[in-house]
Amino acid sequence: MMKTMKTNFILTLIALLGVTSSYAQLTHPGGWLTQDELTLIRDKVSAQEEPWYSAWLAIENEDADENYSASVSSTITNGNDFQKQGHAAYMLAIKWVASGDQDYATAAINVINDWVNIVDIINTSNAPLREGIASNKMANAAEILAHGFNGGSGWSSFHIGKARTWFKNVVYPITSTGDKRSMNWGTSCVAGNMSMAVFCDDTTMYNDAVDAFKNGFSNTNDGCAGVTDYIINADGQCYESGRDQPHSQGGVAHLVETALIAWNQGDDLVSYSNDRLVAGMEYTAEYNLGNNVSWTSNIPNNCNLSYNWPNGISSSGRYNFSPVYVLASSLFTRAGKYHPFTAEVITKTGSNGYDQPESFNTDHPGLGTLTHTLGPIVTMRKRNSTGYGLDGGNGGANNNDVKLYAQDASNINQQWIEIDRGNGYYSYLKNGTNFCIDGGNGGGNNKNVKLYRRIDSQQNQHWKKISTGSGHYRLQKRNSSSYSIDGNFGGGNNQSVYLYTNSTNNYNQQWLFNSLTSKKSGKKSSVEQLEANLDAFSVYPNPVENELTIEFNDNYSQETSITLYAVNGQKVIETKPNGEEVRLDLSKLNSGIYILKVSSKTQNFTKKIVKL
């Protein structure tokens, strides 16, 4: 008891004196999320925009809630306790960000304060692994609470100062010194150290974390944790690729988490050593998608480790994706790196699909759909030739022609990230690249539409999305508003797509948008799964005042049922399609929320309907 009182007195004294950092040169909030991203999350959830809103609904009543409280003692001997409660603090902080509910912020603050005020010693058998993972999440929670929304969480500067001192004096010595900091244990420490450095506002800690990312830990013989230690060659093979896929993915994920923070601080670790991080993520994604990858048994062992797996890539845990792919894709996109396999994981469905919004993994940030979605991923099919969609071709490069090609939602060349530019304008970023649909300077009939490197302020890449009915839209160039994207007559592979004078009734200029972005479960929504059988399914308008239209754009199944429920579960309307379009009269229903369910023998789709 005396020791606890003495330690807390010292921490309190340091906090009162304001001794938190002698550097104070870092950007805040600047962990995994910047203020612009925090604002985007809150705004999108408040506006009930997809996919953010469904991602929020998926976690709102899961995991830690506003009644969560820490369970700690002065000495911690179980590293899992720290990891689980660090995870809880981060979950609560994100729930505050998404909802604006102050109770979540208070609960997160209380968790961190309890650890800071009570815990003097962390002495666990699996150090420093758990401490790296735990501090990674708890320090990011602290960064959000301390700086997000101009300190809107209400966390006092006094307690923020104590928390900084506690991380530096109690946790950081475990993750920044000693052995057992190689491979995934080491990359977890690199990530934790980077997160603590930013929250503690300490550039010395920050620079040490950057150095460890590049070179591993040089103050020990067991510190092979650098990006070239872990990702052993330019092909992207990882040191633990022959061990199993969970460890291999986890090791790479912690390096991605580190690079994301560095990016938010203005430092590009993504490009280090010829994009070695991207290579590791792509290699791991490619294999876990079911593809063959290269292999070498010549595995460097700079730290003379006793464990090595040279006998071929391991299939153990294959297809069980780490919850970091949305975060990684967002980072690589911003860094301008081509990453088709990482991007493909996000839209993968089925029994081996990607489980977004990845909320229930205490090893990694997760929540990517909510926190790092750049925009919904969509496909665009030509209205009068629905077998053909907008295709950006292989890879990405300036002046690549955008063309029509046989529609295939699983083809990453036809997947576009829709980025909201405000006032009804959007950019369309080719998934896995940093290239947007660009109309070039000016406008003119038969002027080819191309790809060009993403520039957010470039109005050649801004398109006004104008509804033409039945779930279709015309894309009108922002700075040459007399011209829209036109797919020419009919449809065919490699058919040119160009600008042409606006025509309200010209079906060559109308595109059916289908979203591939996860809804509630994070996999493709059931409507996209239904489309595999029904080939294009649309519900509009929503919100609705009188009549709701359900359109099966090509084929429909007589075995499909359509049911509308009130939120209390009461069945309000039940019918079956007798054509390609079903119209439900909602004019006599009270205003409020209803649930639409469309079911076949093999699929179920539910969607929230807002009745005005």
C-alpha positions as CSV (number, residue, x, y, z in Angstrom):
1,M,0.0,0.0,0.0
2,M,2.8,2.4,0.9
3,K,4.5,1.7,-2.5
4,T,1.3,2.4,-4.3
5,M,0.8,5.7,-2.5
6,K,4.4,6.7,-3.2
7,T,4.2,5.9,-6.9
8,N,0.9,7.8,-7.3
9,F,2.3,10.8,-5.4
10,I,5.2,10.9,-7.8
11,L,2.9,10.6,-10.8
12,T,0.6,13.3,-9.5
13,L,3.5,15.6,-8.8
14,I,4.9,15.2,-12.3
15,A,1.5,15.8,-13.8
16,L,1.0,19.0,-11.7
17,L,4.3,20.3,-12.8
18,G,3.3,19.7,-16.4
19,V,6.3,17.5,-17.2
20,T,4.8,15.5,-20.1
21,S,7.3,16.1,-22.8
22,S,10.2,18.3,-23.7
23,Y,9.4,18.1,-27.4
24,A,5.7,18.7,-28.2
25,Q,6.2,18.7,-31.9
26,L,3.7,15.9,-32.9
27,T,0.3,16.3,-34.6
28,H,-2.8,15.6,-32.5
29,P,-5.0,13.8,-32.7
30,G,-2.5,11.8,-34.7
31,G,-2.8,8.1,-33.8
32,W,-4.8,5.8,-36.1
33,L,-7.3,8.6,-36.6
34,T,-7.0,12.3,-37.4
35,Q,-9.6,14.9,-36.5
36,D,-10.9,14.9,-40.0
37,E,-11.5,11.2,-39.8
38,L,-13.1,11.5,-36.4
39,T,-15.4,14.2,-37.8
40,L,-16.2,12.1,-40.9
41,I,-17.2,9.1,-38.7
42,R,-19.6,11.1,-36.5
43,D,-21.1,13.0,-39.5
44,K,-21.7,9.8,-41.5
45,V,-23.3,7.9,-38.6
46,S,-25.4,10.9,-37.7
47,A,-26.6,11.2,-41.3
48,Q,-27.2,7.4,-41.3
49,E,-25.1,7.0,-44.4
50,E,-23.8,3.7,-45.6
51,P,-21.6,1.8,-44.9
52,W,-20.8,3.8,-41.7
53,Y,-24.2,3.6,-40.2
54,S,-24.7,-0.2,-40.5
55,A,-21.1,-0.6,-39.2
56,W,-22.1,1.4,-36.2
57,L,-25.3,-0.5,-35.6
58,A,-23.3,-3.7,-35.7
59,I,-21.2,-2.7,-32.7
60,E,-23.6,-0.3,-30.8
61,N,-24.8,-3.0,-28.5
62,E,-21.8,-5.3,-28.6
63,D,-18.6,-5.5,-26.6
64,A,-17.9,-2.8,-23.9
65,D,-20.7,-0.5,-23.1
66,E,-21.1,2.7,-21.0
67,N,-21.4,0.6,-17.8
68,Y,-18.0,-1.1,-18.4
69,S,-15.5,-0.7,-15.6
70,A,-11.9,-1.7,-15.2
71,S,-10.7,-4.5,-12.9
72,V,-7.2,-3.8,-11.8
73,S,-4.7,-4.2,-8.9
74,S,-1.4,-2.6,-8.1
75,T,0.5,-5.5,-9.7
76,I,-0.7,-7.0,-13.0
77,T,0.5,-10.6,-13.6
78,N,-1.9,-11.5,-16.4
79,G,-1.1,-9.7,-19.7
80,N,-4.5,-10.7,-21.1
81,D,-6.2,-8.4,-18.6
82,F,-4.2,-5.5,-19.9
83,Q,-5.0,-6.4,-23.5
84,K,-8.7,-6.9,-23.0
85,Q,-9.1,-3.7,-21.0
86,G,-7.0,-1.7,-23.5
87,H,-9.3,-3.0,-26.2
88,A,-12.4,-2.0,-24.1
89,A,-11.0,1.6,-23.7
90,Y,-10.5,1.8,-27.5
91,M,-14.0,0.4,-28.3
92,L,-15.6,2.9,-25.9
93,A,-13.6,5.8,-27.4
94,I,-14.8,4.8,-30.9
95,K,-18.4,4.5,-29.7
96,W,-18.1,8.0,-28.3
97,V,-16.7,9.3,-31.6
98,A,-19.5,7.6,-33.6
99,S,-22.4,8.5,-31.4
100,G,-21.4,11.6,-29.6
101,D,-22.7,10.0,-26.4
102,Q,-20.7,11.4,-23.5
103,D,-21.3,8.3,-21.4
104,Y,-19.0,6.3,-23.7
105,A,-16.2,8.8,-23.3
106,T,-16.7,8.9,-19.5
107,A,-16.5,5.1,-19.4
108,A,-13.3,5.0,-21.5
109,I,-11.7,7.7,-19.4
110,N,-12.5,5.9,-16.2
111,V,-10.9,2.7,-17.5
112,I,-7.6,4.5,-18.3
113,N,-7.7,6.5,-15.1
114,D,-8.1,3.3,-13.1
115,W,-5.1,1.7,-14.7
116,V,-3.0,4.9,-14.2
117,N,-4.0,5.5,-10.6
118,I,-3.8,1.9,-9.4
119,V,-1.3,-0.1,-11.4
120,D,2.3,0.3,-10.4
121,I,3.9,-2.9,-11.8
122,I,3.1,-5.0,-14.9
123,N,5.0,-8.3,-14.6
124,T,3.5,-11.0,-16.9
125,S,4.7,-14.2,-18.3
126,N,3.9,-13.2,-21.9
127,A,5.7,-9.9,-21.8
128,P,6.3,-7.9,-23.9
129,L,3.7,-9.3,-26.5
130,R,0.6,-8.4,-24.5
131,E,1.9,-5.1,-23.3
132,G,2.6,-4.1,-26.9
133,I,-0.8,-5.0,-28.0
134,A,-2.6,-3.5,-25.0
135,S,-0.7,-0.2,-25.1
136,N,-1.3,0.0,-28.8
137,K,-5.1,0.2,-28.2
138,M,-5.1,2.0,-24.9
139,A,-2.8,4.7,-26.0
140,N,-4.9,5.3,-29.2
141,A,-8.0,5.5,-27.0
142,A,-6.2,8.1,-24.9
143,E,-5.1,10.1,-27.9
144,I,-8.7,10.3,-29.2
145,L,-10.0,11.2,-25.7
146,A,-7.3,13.8,-25.1
147,H,-7.5,15.6,-28.4
148,G,-10.6,14.6,-30.4
149,F,-13.2,17.2,-31.0
150,N,-11.0,19.8,-29.2
151,G,-11.0,17.8,-26.0
152,G,-14.7,17.3,-26.1
153,S,-14.5,14.1,-24.0
154,G,-14.0,16.1,-20.9
155,W,-10.8,14.3,-19.8
156,S,-8.9,16.8,-17.6
157,S,-5.4,18.0,-18.5
158,F,-4.3,16.8,-15.0
159,H,-5.3,13.2,-15.7
160,I,-4.0,13.4,-19.2
161,G,-0.6,14.3,-17.8
162,K,-0.7,11.5,-15.3
163,A,-1.6,9.0,-18.1
164,R,1.4,10.2,-20.2
165,T,3.7,9.7,-17.3
166,W,2.3,6.3,-16.5
167,F,2.7,5.0,-20.0
168,K,6.3,6.3,-20.1
169,N,7.3,5.0,-16.7
170,V,5.3,1.8,-16.3
171,V,4.6,0.4,-19.7
172,Y,7.2,1.7,-22.1
173,P,10.2,0.2,-20.3
174,I,8.7,-3.2,-20.9
175,T,8.2,-2.8,-24.7
176,S,11.3,-0.7,-25.3
177,T,14.0,-2.8,-23.6
178,G,14.9,-6.4,-23.1
179,D,14.7,-9.5,-25.3
180,K,11.7,-11.4,-26.8
181,R,11.1,-8.5,-29.2
182,S,11.4,-10.4,-32.4
183,M,8.9,-11.4,-35.0
184,N,5.2,-10.8,-34.1
185,W,6.1,-10.2,-30.5
186,G,8.5,-7.5,-31.7
187,T,6.1,-5.9,-34.2
188,S,3.5,-5.6,-31.5
189,C,6.1,-3.6,-29.5
190,V,6.9,-1.4,-32.4
191,A,3.2,-0.6,-32.8
192,G,2.7,-0.1,-29.1
193,N,5.7,2.2,-28.8
194,M,4.6,4.3,-31.7
195,S,1.1,4.7,-30.2
196,M,2.5,5.6,-26.8
197,A,5.0,8.1,-28.4
198,V,2.2,10.1,-30.0
199,F,0.0,10.2,-27.0
200,C,3.0,11.1,-24.8
201,D,3.9,13.8,-27.3
202,D,7.5,12.6,-27.2
203,T,9.5,12.9,-30.4
204,T,12.4,10.8,-29.0
205,M,10.0,7.9,-28.4
206,Y,8.6,8.5,-31.8
207,N,11.9,8.5,-33.6
208,D,12.9,5.3,-31.8
209,A,9.7,3.7,-33.1
210,V,10.4,4.8,-36.6
211,D,13.9,3.4,-36.3
212,A,12.6,0.1,-34.9
213,F,10.1,-0.2,-37.9
214,K,13.0,0.2,-40.3
215,N,15.8,-1.7,-38.5
216,G,14.3,-3.6,-35.6
217,F,15.4,-3.2,-32.0
218,S,19.2,-2.6,-31.9
219,N,19.5,-2.6,-28.1
220,T,19.0,-6.4,-27.8
221,N,20.1,-9.6,-29.6
222,D,16.5,-10.6,-29.9
223,G,14.9,-7.7,-31.6
224,C,14.2,-8.7,-35.2
225,A,11.1,-6.7,-35.6
226,G,11.8,-4.3,-38.5
227,V,9.9,-4.4,-41.7
228,T,12.7,-6.1,-43.6
229,D,13.3,-8.5,-40.7
230,Y,9.7,-9.6,-40.8
231,I,9.0,-9.3,-44.5
232,I,12.1,-11.2,-45.7
233,N,12.1,-10.4,-49.4
234,A,10.6,-8.2,-52.1
235,D,8.0,-10.8,-53.0
236,G,6.5,-10.3,-49.5
237,Q,7.2,-13.6,-47.9
238,C,7.1,-13.2,-44.1
239,Y,9.3,-14.8,-41.5
240,E,6.3,-16.6,-40.0
241,S,4.6,-17.5,-43.3
242,G,5.7,-21.1,-42.8
243,R,4.4,-21.1,-39.2
244,D,0.7,-20.3,-39.7
245,Q,-1.4,-17.6,-41.2
246,P,-2.8,-15.9,-38.0
247,H,0.8,-15.2,-36.8
248,S,1.9,-14.1,-40.2
249,Q,-1.0,-11.8,-40.7
250,G,-0.7,-10.4,-37.2
251,G,2.9,-9.6,-37.6
252,V,2.3,-7.6,-40.8
253,A,-0.8,-6.0,-39.3
254,H,1.2,-4.4,-36.4
255,L,3.6,-3.0,-39.0
256,V,0.7,-1.5,-40.9
257,E,-0.7,0.0,-37.7
258,T,2.7,1.6,-37.1
259,A,2.9,3.0,-40.6
260,L,-0.6,4.4,-40.4
261,I,0.4,6.5,-37.4
262,A,3.6,7.7,-39.1
263,W,1.6,8.7,-42.1
264,N,-0.7,10.8,-40.0
265,Q,2.4,12.4,-38.6
266,G,3.6,13.2,-42.0
267,D,6.2,10.4,-42.4
268,D,6.0,7.8,-45.2
269,L,7.0,4.4,-43.9
270,V,4.8,2.7,-46.5
271,S,7.4,3.4,-49.2
272,Y,10.4,2.3,-47.1
273,S,12.6,-0.3,-48.7
274,N,10.8,-0.3,-52.1
275,D,7.3,-0.7,-50.6
276,R,8.3,-3.7,-48.5
277,L,5.2,-3.3,-46.2
278,V,2.9,-3.4,-49.2
279,A,4.6,-6.5,-50.5
280,G,4.1,-8.3,-47.2
281,M,0.5,-7.4,-47.0
282,E,-0.2,-8.3,-50.7
283,Y,1.7,-11.6,-50.4
284,T,-0.3,-12.6,-47.3
285,A,-3.6,-11.4,-48.8
286,E,-3.0,-13.2,-52.1
287,Y,-2.3,-16.5,-50.3
288,N,-5.3,-16.2,-48.0
289,L,-7.5,-15.5,-50.9
290,G,-6.7,-19.0,-52.2
291,N,-3.9,-18.2,-54.7
292,N,-0.5,-19.7,-55.1
293,V,2.5,-17.5,-54.0
294,S,6.3,-17.8,-54.3
295,W,8.3,-19.5,-51.6
296,T,12.0,-19.5,-50.5
297,S,13.4,-21.6,-47.7
298,N,16.4,-19.2,-47.4
299,I,15.0,-17.4,-44.4
300,P,17.4,-14.9,-42.8
301,N,17.9,-15.3,-39.1
302,N,19.6,-12.1,-38.0
303,C,18.8,-12.6,-34.3
304,N,19.9,-16.3,-34.2
305,L,16.4,-17.4,-33.2
306,S,15.8,-21.0,-32.3
307,Y,12.5,-21.1,-34.2
308,N,12.3,-21.2,-38.0
309,W,9.7,-22.6,-40.5
310,P,11.6,-23.2,-43.8
311,N,9.5,-26.1,-45.2
312,G,6.9,-24.3,-47.2
313,I,4.1,-21.9,-46.6
314,S,1.6,-23.0,-44.0
315,S,-2.1,-23.5,-44.7
316,S,-2.9,-23.5,-41.0
317,G,-5.5,-20.7,-40.4
318,R,-5.7,-19.9,-44.1
319,Y,-8.7,-17.8,-45.1
320,N,-9.1,-16.5,-41.5
321,F,-8.4,-12.8,-42.3
322,S,-6.9,-10.4,-39.8
323,P,-9.1,-7.4,-39.0
324,V,-6.7,-4.9,-40.6
325,Y,-7.5,-5.0,-44.3
326,V,-9.7,-1.9,-44.6
327,L,-7.2,0.0,-42.6
328,A,-4.4,-1.2,-44.8
329,S,-6.2,-0.5,-48.0
330,S,-7.1,3.0,-46.9
331,L,-3.4,3.7,-46.0
332,F,-2.0,2.2,-49.2
333,T,-4.6,4.1,-51.3
334,R,-3.6,7.4,-49.6
335,A,0.1,6.5,-50.2
336,G,-0.6,5.8,-53.9
337,K,0.3,2.1,-53.8
338,Y,-1.3,-0.5,-56.0
339,H,-2.7,-3.3,-53.7
340,P,-5.2,-5.4,-55.6
341,F,-5.2,-8.4,-53.3
342,T,-5.5,-6.4,-50.1
343,A,-8.4,-4.5,-51.7
344,E,-10.0,-7.8,-52.9
345,V,-10.1,-9.2,-49.4
346,I,-12.5,-6.5,-48.4
347,T,-15.2,-7.5,-50.9
348,K,-14.7,-11.3,-50.5
349,T,-17.9,-13.1,-49.5
350,G,-18.9,-16.7,-48.7
351,S,-17.7,-19.1,-46.0
352,N,-14.1,-17.8,-46.4
353,G,-15.2,-14.1,-46.6
354,Y,-13.9,-11.1,-44.8
355,D,-15.7,-10.5,-41.5
356,Q,-16.2,-6.8,-41.2
357,P,-16.7,-4.6,-39.3
358,E,-14.0,-6.6,-37.4
359,S,-15.0,-5.5,-33.9
360,F,-14.2,-8.6,-31.9
361,N,-10.5,-9.1,-32.1
362,T,-8.5,-7.7,-29.2
363,D,-5.2,-8.0,-31.1
364,H,-5.8,-5.3,-33.7
365,P,-7.8,-2.0,-34.2
366,G,-10.6,-3.6,-36.3
367,L,-13.7,-1.5,-36.9
368,G,-12.3,-0.7,-40.4
369,T,-15.7,-0.2,-42.0
370,L,-16.6,2.4,-39.5
371,T,-13.3,4.1,-39.1
372,H,-11.3,3.8,-42.3
373,T,-13.8,3.5,-45.1
374,L,-12.9,6.0,-47.8
375,G,-16.4,5.5,-49.3
376,P,-18.7,2.8,-50.5
377,I,-17.3,0.4,-53.0
378,V,-19.7,0.3,-56.0
379,T,-20.0,-1.2,-59.5
380,M,-21.6,0.8,-62.4
381,R,-23.5,-1.0,-65.1
382,K,-24.8,0.5,-68.3
383,R,-28.6,0.8,-68.1
384,N,-29.4,-0.4,-71.6
385,S,-26.6,-3.0,-71.7
386,T,-26.6,-4.4,-68.2
387,G,-24.1,-7.1,-69.0
388,Y,-21.4,-4.4,-69.2
389,G,-19.9,-2.2,-66.6
390,L,-17.4,0.6,-66.2
391,D,-13.9,-1.0,-66.2
392,G,-10.6,0.7,-65.4
393,G,-8.4,-2.1,-66.9
394,N,-5.5,-3.8,-65.2
395,G,-3.6,-1.8,-62.6
396,G,-3.7,1.9,-62.7
397,A,-1.8,4.7,-64.6
398,N,-2.4,8.2,-65.8
399,N,-4.3,8.3,-69.1
400,N,-5.5,4.7,-68.9
401,D,-8.8,4.6,-70.8
402,V,-12.0,3.7,-68.9
403,K,-14.0,1.3,-71.0
404,L,-16.9,-1.1,-70.9
405,Y,-16.3,-4.7,-70.1
406,A,-18.4,-7.8,-69.3
407,Q,-19.9,-7.1,-65.9
408,D,-18.2,-9.0,-63.1
409,A,-18.6,-7.6,-59.5
410,S,-15.7,-9.7,-58.3
411,N,-13.3,-8.1,-60.8
412,I,-11.4,-5.4,-59.0
413,N,-11.1,-3.5,-62.2
414,Q,-14.8,-2.8,-62.0
415,Q,-14.9,-1.8,-58.4
416,W,-14.9,1.9,-57.6
417,I,-14.6,3.7,-54.2
418,E,-17.2,6.4,-54.1
419,I,-15.7,9.5,-52.3
420,D,-18.1,12.2,-51.3
421,R,-16.9,15.7,-52.4
422,G,-20.0,17.5,-51.1
423,N,-22.9,19.3,-52.8
424,G,-23.9,16.1,-54.6
425,Y,-20.5,15.6,-56.3
426,Y,-18.4,12.4,-56.0
427,S,-15.0,11.0,-57.2
428,Y,-14.7,7.4,-58.3
429,L,-11.4,5.9,-57.2
430,K,-10.4,2.5,-58.8
431,N,-10.3,0.0,-55.9
432,G,-6.7,-1.0,-55.0
433,T,-5.2,2.0,-56.8
434,N,-4.8,5.7,-56.3
435,F,-6.4,6.6,-59.7
436,C,-9.8,8.2,-60.3
437,I,-12.2,8.5,-63.2
438,D,-11.1,11.8,-64.9
439,G,-12.8,13.7,-67.6
440,G,-9.8,15.8,-68.6
441,N,-9.6,19.5,-69.1
442,G,-12.8,21.1,-70.5
443,G,-15.4,19.0,-72.2
444,G,-16.4,17.8,-75.6
445,N,-18.4,15.1,-77.4
446,N,-16.5,11.8,-77.9
447,K,-13.7,12.9,-75.5
448,N,-12.4,9.7,-73.8
449,V,-12.8,9.3,-70.1
450,K,-9.6,8.1,-68.5
451,L,-7.9,7.3,-65.2
452,Y,-5.7,9.9,-63.5
453,R,-3.9,10.0,-60.2
454,R,-6.3,11.1,-57.4
455,I,-6.2,14.8,-56.6
456,D,-9.0,15.6,-54.1
457,S,-9.3,19.2,-55.3
458,Q,-9.2,18.3,-59.0
459,Q,-12.7,19.0,-60.5
460,N,-12.0,17.0,-63.6
461,Q,-12.5,14.0,-61.2
462,H,-15.7,15.4,-59.6
463,W,-19.0,14.0,-60.9
464,K,-22.5,15.1,-60.1
465,K,-24.6,12.0,-59.4
466,I,-28.1,12.8,-60.8
467,S,-30.9,10.3,-60.3
468,T,-32.7,9.2,-63.5
469,G,-35.1,6.9,-61.7
470,S,-35.3,3.1,-61.1
471,G,-32.0,3.2,-59.2
472,H,-30.0,4.6,-62.1
473,Y,-27.8,7.7,-62.2
474,R,-26.2,10.1,-64.7
475,L,-22.6,11.3,-63.9
476,Q,-22.2,14.9,-65.0
477,K,-18.8,16.5,-65.1
478,R,-18.4,19.2,-62.4
479,N,-16.4,21.8,-64.3
480,S,-18.0,21.1,-67.7
481,S,-21.6,20.6,-66.7
482,S,-22.9,20.2,-70.2
483,Y,-21.3,16.8,-70.5
484,S,-21.8,13.4,-68.8
485,I,-20.2,10.0,-69.0
486,D,-21.6,8.1,-72.0
487,G,-21.2,4.4,-72.7
488,N,-22.0,4.7,-76.4
489,F,-24.6,2.5,-78.2
490,G,-25.1,-1.1,-77.0
491,G,-22.3,-2.8,-75.1
492,G,-19.2,-4.7,-75.8
493,N,-15.8,-5.5,-74.3
494,N,-13.3,-2.7,-74.7
495,Q,-16.0,-0.3,-75.9
496,S,-15.0,3.3,-75.4
497,V,-16.5,5.4,-72.6
498,Y,-16.5,9.1,-73.3
499,L,-18.0,12.5,-72.5
500,Y,-21.1,13.5,-74.5
501,T,-23.7,16.3,-74.3
502,N,-26.2,15.7,-71.4
503,S,-29.4,14.0,-72.4
504,T,-32.0,13.2,-69.7
505,N,-33.5,10.3,-71.7
506,N,-30.3,8.8,-73.1
507,Y,-29.9,5.4,-71.5
508,N,-26.3,5.4,-72.7
509,Q,-25.6,7.9,-70.0
510,Q,-27.4,6.1,-67.2
511,W,-25.7,3.7,-64.8
512,L,-27.0,1.2,-62.3
513,F,-25.1,1.5,-59.1
514,N,-24.6,-1.6,-56.9
515,S,-22.8,-1.4,-53.6
516,L,-20.2,-4.1,-52.7
517,T,-19.4,-2.4,-49.3
518,S,-20.4,-4.4,-46.3
519,K,-23.6,-3.6,-44.4
520,K,-24.4,-5.1,-41.1
521,S,-22.2,-8.2,-41.1
522,G,-19.4,-6.7,-43.1
523,K,-19.6,-9.2,-45.9
524,K,-21.5,-8.3,-49.0
525,S,-25.0,-7.5,-48.1
526,S,-27.7,-10.1,-48.8
527,V,-29.0,-7.9,-51.6
528,E,-25.7,-8.3,-53.4
529,Q,-25.8,-12.1,-52.7
530,L,-29.4,-12.1,-54.1
531,E,-28.1,-10.3,-57.2
532,A,-26.1,-13.3,-58.1
533,N,-29.4,-15.1,-58.7
534,L,-31.7,-12.2,-59.5
535,D,-29.2,-10.0,-61.3
536,A,-29.7,-6.5,-60.0
537,F,-32.1,-5.6,-57.1
538,S,-33.0,-2.1,-56.2
539,V,-35.1,-0.5,-53.4
540,Y,-36.0,3.2,-53.7
541,P,-36.8,5.8,-52.6
542,N,-35.5,5.6,-49.1
543,P,-36.6,7.6,-47.1
544,V,-40.1,7.1,-48.7
545,E,-43.2,9.1,-48.3
546,N,-45.9,7.1,-50.2
547,E,-44.7,4.4,-52.6
548,L,-41.7,2.1,-52.2
549,T,-40.4,0.4,-55.3
550,I,-38.6,-2.9,-55.3
551,E,-37.0,-3.5,-58.8
552,F,-35.6,-6.8,-60.1
553,N,-33.8,-5.2,-63.0
554,D,-33.5,-8.3,-65.2
555,N,-34.8,-11.5,-63.6
556,Y,-36.8,-12.4,-60.6
557,S,-37.8,-15.5,-58.7
558,Q,-41.4,-16.5,-58.1
559,E,-40.1,-18.1,-54.9
560,T,-39.0,-14.8,-53.5
561,S,-41.1,-13.3,-50.7
562,I,-41.3,-9.6,-49.7
563,T,-42.3,-8.7,-46.1
564,L,-42.3,-5.3,-44.3
565,Y,-42.2,-5.3,-40.5
566,A,-42.7,-2.6,-37.9
567,V,-39.8,-2.3,-35.5
568,N,-41.8,-4.2,-32.8
569,G,-41.8,-7.2,-35.2
570,Q,-45.4,-6.9,-36.4
571,K,-45.9,-7.9,-40.0
572,V,-47.3,-4.9,-41.9
573,I,-47.1,-6.0,-45.6
574,E,-46.4,-9.4,-47.2
575,T,-46.4,-10.1,-50.9
576,K,-44.6,-11.9,-53.8
577,P,-43.2,-10.4,-57.0
578,N,-45.3,-10.9,-60.1
579,G,-43.1,-9.0,-62.4
580,E,-39.7,-7.2,-62.4
581,E,-41.1,-4.3,-60.3
582,V,-43.0,-4.4,-57.0
583,R,-44.6,-1.3,-55.6
584,L,-45.7,-1.1,-52.0
585,D,-48.2,1.5,-50.9
586,L,-46.9,2.9,-47.6
587,S,-49.1,6.1,-47.6
588,K,-51.3,4.8,-44.8
589,L,-48.5,3.8,-42.5
590,N,-47.3,6.0,-39.6
591,S,-44.0,7.8,-39.9
592,G,-41.1,5.8,-38.5
593,I,-38.7,3.0,-39.0
594,Y,-39.7,-0.3,-40.8
595,I,-37.7,-3.4,-41.8
596,L,-38.0,-4.7,-45.3
597,K,-37.1,-8.4,-45.8
598,V,-36.7,-10.0,-49.2
599,S,-36.2,-13.8,-49.0
600,S,-35.6,-16.7,-51.4
601,K,-34.8,-20.3,-50.6
602,T,-31.1,-19.6,-50.2
603,Q,-30.8,-15.9,-49.3
604,N,-32.3,-13.3,-47.0
605,F,-31.9,-9.6,-47.3
606,T,-33.1,-7.0,-44.7
607,K,-33.0,-3.2,-45.1
608,K,-34.1,-0.4,-42.8
609,I,-36.8,1.7,-44.4
610,V,-37.5,5.2,-43.2
611,K,-41.2,6.2,-43.7
612,L,-41.7,10.0,-43.7
